[in-house]
Amino acid sequence: MALPKTHHCSSCSDGGAQEEVIHEDLVVGAPLSMEDLTEAQRLDRFARKYAHDGCEVREVRRVPHDCLSGYAWSVLFVESS
């Protein structure tokens, strides 16, 4: 399963947030090749795939998940001004 081309976060795209908003997406089914990337490369790849106005990816980490591969990727975003 390919990563989404864009990401839409309703908590930060409505313009109502006054302080930094931290939100998390759980990506299940990312390509196995993600495992071979360095932390910086994963961050860059998710940042490009999930880029949208007013948000930036701060952290990408592997987390346990009940799927065939046994894990997913947690992607943390923050609203930037």
C-alpha positions in Angstrom: 0.0 0.0 0.0 1.4 3.4 -1.0 1.6 6.3 1.4 -1.1 8.9 0.9 -0.1 11.8 -1.4 -1.5 14.4 0.9 -2.9 14.6 4.5 -5.7 16.8 5.7 -5.8 17.5 9.4 -9.1 19.1 10.5 -7.7 20.2 13.9 -5.2 22.6 12.3 -6.5 23.4 8.8 -9.6 25.3 10.0 -7.5 28.2 11.3 -9.1 28.0 14.8 -6.0 26.8 16.7 -4.2 29.5 18.6 -1.5 27.3 20.2 0.7 24.6 18.8 -1.5 21.6 18.0 0.0 18.2 18.2 -1.7 15.4 16.4 -0.8 11.8 15.4 -1.6 9.7 12.4 -1.1 5.9 12.4 0.0 4.6 9.0 -0.6 0.9 8.5 0.6 -0.8 5.4 3.6 1.4 4.6 6.1 -0.2 2.3 8.6 -2.6 3.9 11.3 -0.5 2.4 10.5 2.2 5.1 12.3 -0.1 7.5 15.6 0.3 5.6 15.6 4.1 5.7 17.4 6.2 8.3 15.3 8.2 10.7 16.0 11.4 8.7 15.0 9.7 5.5 11.7 8.5 7.0 11.0 11.9 8.4 11.6 13.5 5.0 9.5 10.9 3.1 6.5 11.3 5.4 6.9 15.1 5.5 6.7 15.2 1.7 3.8 12.7 1.5 1.8 14.5 4.2 2.7 18.1 3.5 -0.2 20.6 3.8 -0.6 24.2 4.8 0.3 25.1 8.3 1.6 21.7 9.5 4.9 20.0 9.7 6.0 16.5 10.6 8.0 16.4 13.8 8.5 12.7 14.4 8.1 9.3 12.7 8.4 6.2 14.7 7.6 2.5 14.4 4.9 1.2 16.7 3.4 -2.2 17.4 0.1 -2.9 15.6 -2.3 -5.8 15.0 -1.7 -6.2 11.3 0.1 -8.7 9.1 3.5 -7.0 9.5 3.0 -6.5 13.2 3.8 -2.8 13.2 2.7 0.6 11.9 4.3 4.1 11.7 3.2 6.8 14.1 3.6 10.2 12.4 3.4 13.3 14.7 2.5 16.7 13.2 2.5 20.2 14.7 0.9 23.3 13.5 3.5 25.9 12.5 2.9 29.6 12.3 
